[in-house]
């Protein structure tokens, strides 16, 4: 991928071959990419194309059919792409779009399901958190998009381009404050309700806020607290597969009962806490919980000693910020009857590394 990395740095004439915009999906990132395309317009050829890619491999594929120069819009960039940006010491834009705006864009404009939209935005947050303090980055916040001419001038100055009069956007862009505030769900009530036959999902503010709020403004200050992945983001195994909002029947052979949500985490030390409930029929059943990302990062083996609600904690080290994290729960042997119900997964960043013990 050396040739693609070189495209990020510019050609021998000094012109950018690929100018990069990194940010969560939404109108502000799209507008920044469009302005950069206009500013980079070639005589007689008009605006340069905008391509979407999140890895060097994807970028290389796009550039096979799109001539350079081009503007790259990366909504959930992989570490190889970000590392290439840093190593080539080029200037780029980091657009800190509001997570609420990103969710609105994905659900209402792109037709994505709520759960999939939350996964995508959470993956983008994990990818770009801390990127704002990278040398060469111009940080664009929602408030910076209020005046289109000022925004255009700032982008032009950052890339050393001549700015011309910029038209106002076709319609006013709503840029709500970052953060999705919601009351903490009554997890005990939800689990007990599911074990009794209920199948209630979490309200959108609670589900989205738990997965996204801890990222804060993504301005380099780090996570503000634990991440909560509500059960709507997990999948109950079976046919057909469904969100793990209701009880899971464990009758049958040893198998994976619940898994997901396939969301990235920043590299580092973490603690995973899985909250779930069990019916009386499961007493004495061995269980296995795992954190998985291409290989097993943590395992907890335990036996259900009583009916009720329990929490299993597993510390682990995440070595790969590109890996999609999966939490799994298995019954350790065949069961004749019984039900389990999931509440949530809580991912807490640890300040110190934990030593593995025998």
C-alpha positions, 0 to 999 in steps of 0.5 A: 500500500506504499503507492496509496500512502504516497497519494496521501502526501501529494505529487511532485508538482506540489498539488494534493492528489488526495485531500482527506476529511475524517469525521462522523457521517452527517451533513457537516462532514459532507459539506466540508468535503464539498467545499474542499472539492470546490477549492481544489477545482482544476481549470477546465475540469471543475470540482474534483471528485469526492470518494468514500473509503475507510482503509488504504485498501478501499482507497486504492480500489476507489482510485482505480476508477476515480482520477486524482486529485480527489477528496477522501471522506472517511467516516470510520477510518481504520488505523492504517489510513490514519497512520498514513495521514500522520506519517506523510505529515499532510494536512487534513480535516477532522470533523467532530459531528454531533453523534445525534446528527450522525444518527439522524443522517444514517436512519432518516436519510440513508435508511439504516436500522437504529441498531446498525446506525448506532454501531456505525457511529460508535465505530466512528467515534472509537476511530477518531477519538483523540485525532483532533490533537494530531499535527496537521489536523484542522478541527471543525466543530458544529459551531464552525459550520454556522457561516459557510464563508468563514468555514470555506476560508478556514479550510482554504487557509489550512490547505494553502488554497485561494478562497473565493466567494462561497455560496450558502448551503441550499438549506440550513443545517441543524447542528444540535449540541453533542451528547444524548442525555437519557435516564438510566434504564431500570435494568433489573425490571427489564431483565425480570420482564424478559424472563417472564415473557416480555420483549421490550427494547430500550428507548433510542436516547438510552440505547444511543446515549449509552454507546456514544455519550462517553466519547464526549466531544471527541476533542482529545480529552479521552473517554468520559466514562464507561460505554454501555451496550444495551441488549438491543445491540446484541443478537440472540442466536437461533433461527431466525436471529433477533435482537437479544431483547427477550428471553433466550431459551437455552434448551438443547446442546451446548452452544453460543446463546448471545453475541455481539455487538461488533463495535470498535474500542480504542486500544488499551486495557478494559473491563467488560461487565455482562449483566444478565438474568437466569430462570430457576431451571438453569440452576447448576448449569455451567456457563462460559462468557467471552470477549472475542475480536479475532481471537479470545481476549478474555474468558469467564467460566462459572456455574449458575448457583441460583435464579436471579440477576448476575454480573460477570466481569472480565478484564482484557487488553485490546491490542487492535483499535480496528477489531470489532469487539464481540461479547459471547455467552455460552451454555457449557453443557446441554440443558433440558430447559431454562431461560436467560435474559440479557441486560447490558454490556458495560465496557470500562476503560482501565487506567492501569494494566492488569496482570494475568493470574493463574 
